[in-house]
Amino acid sequence: MTHTRTPSTPSRTSSRPASGRSGRALIVALTLAGLVAVPASVSAMDYAPAGAAPKAAADAPETGAEAPKAQEPPPAPVLSGDPETPYTRVAHFYAAYVDVASDPGSDAAATALRAFYLTPAARKRLADWERRNEADGVLRAQNSPTAWRVTPEGSGMGTTWSTVRLTWGEGEDRTYTYLKVTTELESGKISDISEKY
């Protein structure tokens, strides 16, 4: 749109109606006030006289409609723990133990985990149970589970108890076994593992 200035008239004239100027002034004022965001692709010259749609309106989405967003995966679960909390130590032990149990030839790692997390008396009881049952005493099974879950149960007389649920199989074929794990509060070490049910 061109503006013309005549020598006899000191004021500016425009072929745009006054309502177009007042609308533009309102948008500028609201934008400066932070109340309205004007897309960067729309310049002041894109506005047409009152009653006509702006040139960029055909390209802009309708009011209230958002551009489709790419489907993002849900956030991964966050795991955390406090080594001073007995059931967290039980969870750490079972997380690591299940990992090494599912890896053939990891007997040395399993032995090291038992030495770190279990009391000597608990290790002896597990060794006796394993000789009698020909299975892993920590898992109470001959193979390794597909998942584990630890739930705190309570404490008293210097010990605390957790329930460990081991998941076997996947999908509709899943089954569960439950273990009762006793931890000494003073040492933080597991003092007993037994079948809960």
C-alpha positions in Angstrom: 0.0 0.0 0.0 1.5 3.4 -0.9 1.2 6.6 1.0 1.0 9.9 -0.7 1.9 13.3 0.5 0.6 16.5 -1.1 2.4 19.7 -0.7 -0.7 21.6 0.3 -1.7 19.1 3.0 0.7 18.7 5.9 -1.0 15.5 7.2 -0.5 11.9 6.0 -3.3 10.2 4.1 -3.8 6.5 3.4 -6.2 4.5 1.4 -6.7 2.3 4.5 -9.7 3.1 6.6 -9.1 4.4 10.1 -10.4 1.1 11.6 -7.4 -0.7 10.1 -5.0 1.6 11.8 -6.8 1.3 15.2 -6.8 -2.5 14.9 -3.1 -2.5 14.1 -2.4 -0.1 17.0 -4.4 -2.4 19.3 -2.4 -5.5 18.3 0.9 -3.6 18.7 -0.2 -2.3 22.2 -1.3 -5.8 23.3 1.9 -7.4 21.9 4.0 -4.9 23.8 2.0 -5.6 26.9 2.7 -9.3 26.5 -0.9 -10.2 26.1 -1.0 -11.3 22.5 1.7 -13.1 20.5 1.9 -12.2 16.9 3.5 -14.8 14.7 6.9 -13.7 13.3 5.7 -14.6 9.8 3.0 -12.0 10.0 4.2 -8.4 9.4 2.3 -5.2 9.8 1.9 -5.0 6.0 0.1 -8.3 6.0 -3.0 -6.8 7.5 -5.8 -5.8 5.1 -8.5 -3.2 5.5 -11.3 -3.9 7.9 -13.6 -6.8 6.9 -10.8 -8.6 5.0 -8.8 -11.5 6.3 -5.0 -11.0 6.8 -2.9 -12.6 4.0 -1.3 -15.0 6.5 -4.7 -16.2 7.8 -4.9 -18.9 5.2 -1.5 -20.3 6.3 -2.2 -20.0 10.1 -4.0 -22.7 12.1 -7.5 -21.9 13.3 -7.8 -20.3 16.7 -7.6 -22.9 19.5 -6.2 -25.6 17.1 -2.7 -26.7 17.7 -0.3 -28.0 15.1 0.0 -31.8 15.4 2.9 -32.9 17.6 5.0 -35.9 17.0 4.1 -38.8 19.2 6.7 -38.9 22.0 7.4 -42.0 24.0 6.3 -41.8 27.7 9.2 -40.9 30.1 11.2 -43.9 31.4 10.5 -44.8 35.0 13.0 -43.2 37.4 14.6 -45.5 39.9 16.3 -44.3 43.0 17.2 -45.6 46.5 18.9 -44.9 49.8 21.5 -47.4 50.8 20.6 -46.8 54.4 17.0 -48.0 53.9 16.9 -51.8 54.3 14.3 -52.6 51.7 16.2 -50.5 49.2 19.3 -52.6 49.8 17.2 -55.7 49.3 16.0 -54.2 46.0 19.6 -53.5 45.0 20.6 -57.0 45.8 17.8 -58.7 43.9 18.2 -56.3 40.9 21.9 -57.3 40.6 21.4 -60.9 41.5 18.7 -61.5 38.9 21.0 -59.9 36.3 23.9 -62.2 37.1 21.6 -65.3 37.4 20.4 -64.8 33.9 24.0 -64.7 32.6 25.6 -68.2 32.2 29.0 -68.5 33.9 28.5 -65.7 36.4 28.9 -67.8 39.5 31.8 -65.6 40.8 29.6 -62.5 40.5 26.8 -64.2 42.4 29.1 -65.3 45.1 30.5 -61.8 45.5 27.0 -60.3 45.7 26.1 -62.8 48.4 29.3 -62.0 50.4 28.5 -58.3 50.2 24.7 -58.3 51.0 24.2 -61.4 53.2 25.3 -62.2 56.7 27.7 -65.3 57.0 24.8 -67.2 58.8 22.4 -66.5 55.9 25.0 -67.6 53.4 25.5 -70.9 55.3 21.7 -71.5 55.5 21.4 -70.9 51.7 24.2 -73.3 50.9 22.5 -76.0 53.0 19.1 -75.4 51.3 20.8 -75.5 47.9 22.5 -78.9 48.6 19.1 -80.3 49.6 17.1 -78.8 46.8 19.6 -78.5 43.9 18.4 -75.0 43.1 19.4 -71.4 43.8 18.6 -70.5 47.4 18.3 -66.7 46.7 15.7 -67.2 44.0 14.3 -70.6 45.3 14.4 -71.8 41.7 16.6 -73.6 39.1 16.3 -70.7 36.6 16.1 -66.9 36.7 13.0 -64.8 36.8 11.9 -62.2 34.2 11.2 -59.5 36.8 11.3 -58.7 40.5 9.6 -56.4 43.0 10.4 -55.6 46.6 7.8 -54.3 49.1 8.6 -53.3 52.7 6.6 -55.1 55.3 7.6 -53.7 58.7 10.3 -54.0 61.4 10.8 -54.9 65.0 13.4 -56.2 67.4 16.4 -55.0 65.3 15.2 -56.5 62.0 13.0 -55.5 59.1 11.1 -57.6 56.6 10.5 -57.3 52.9 8.4 -59.3 50.5 10.2 -60.1 47.2 7.9 -61.0 44.3 9.6 -62.8 41.5 7.9 -63.0 38.1 8.3 -66.1 35.9 7.4 -66.0 32.2 5.8 -63.2 30.3 2.3 -62.1 29.1 -0.6 -64.3 30.1 1.7 -67.1 31.1 3.2 -65.1 34.0 3.4 -66.7 37.4 4.8 -65.3 40.7 6.6 -66.6 43.7 7.0 -64.7 47.0 9.9 -64.6 49.3 10.2 -63.2 52.8 13.6 -61.4 53.3 14.8 -60.4 56.7 17.4 -57.7 57.1 19.4 -56.7 60.2 18.9 -53.0 60.9 22.3 -52.5 62.5 24.4 -54.0 59.7 22.0 -53.5 56.8 22.7 -57.1 55.7 20.2 -59.8 54.7 20.0 -62.4 57.5 17.4 -64.7 56.1 15.6 -65.6 52.9 12.6 -68.0 53.0 9.5 -68.8 50.9 6.6 -66.6 52.0 3.7 -68.8 50.8 
